[in-house]
Each structure stands twice: as C-alpha cells, then as structure tokens.
Amino acid sequence: MTDKILYIALCISIVGLLILTYVSEILEPPISRIGDINTNSLGKNLHVRGNISRIHEFKGGSIILTIRDNTGEVDVYLDYYIAKSMPEILKAKEVDVIGELDEYEGRLEIIPKKSNWIRIIS
C-alpha cells in the first residue's frame, strides 16, 4: 500500500514540475518602471518598455540600446546572436524587453536571453 502511495506522489510531483516548467516559459513579469529598477533586482527577469534614446553597435555585432521611459533610462545588451536575428532593431523607436538585470562597469543593464524577449513596438 505504501509503495502505491509513494508511486502516486512521485507521479504527481513529476507532473507538477512539468507544468511549472511550461508555465514559467509563457508567463511574463509585470512591466516595471525604469526609474524603480535598482541593484536589489540583480539576477531577476524584468519587463520594461520604452523609447530607444541611443544605439551603440560593437564591432563584434552585439548592440547596446539605451531605452527610456518617463521615469529613467536603462541599457539593454543584445548579444551577437540576438542582434543578428533582429536587424530591424536599428530602425526601431520603441521596444518592449524582458531580460535579466545585470551590472556592467557600474551601470545596470537588461540582457534578454532569447530573441522573442525583445519586441519592437514602433
């Protein structure tokens, strides 16, 4: 009897983990105001939306976008693979970004891990 209960509990646990994995991929964090972002959120995924105020292209193909809303500005680092998959980003005016908050040379930056974590609004 206890073996049967243990087996059922194990199956339920595995199904629960599979559901959590699926749901975590489709849920988005709420949109944060850029001015509210601070080092307390380092390593967490954030969701921001703003106008592109500056674009810097590196020789290696990666890009840094500086995006601004009415509360502040933050850098968004697009690695070579994401930047290459989105050449239209260079003409964009407004973007919606989900990414992990990191700090580089004293500045906070958001790093999207997938190309579908950055969407062009206009």
RAHU-V97903 format. One record per helix or strand. SS is the DSSP state (helix for helix, strand for strand). FROM is the first residue (numbers start at 1). LEN is the number of residues. If there is no record, write none. Layout:
ss: [SS & SS]
from: [FROM & FROM]
len: [LEN & LEN]
This chain:
ss: [helix & strand & helix & helix & strand & strand & strand & helix & helix & strand & strand & helix & strand]
from: [2 & 31 & 34 & 39 & 45 & 63 & 72 & 80 & 87 & 94 & 107 & 115 & 118]
len: [25 & 1 & 3 & 3 & 13 & 7 & 7 & 6 & 5 & 11 & 5 & 3 & 3]
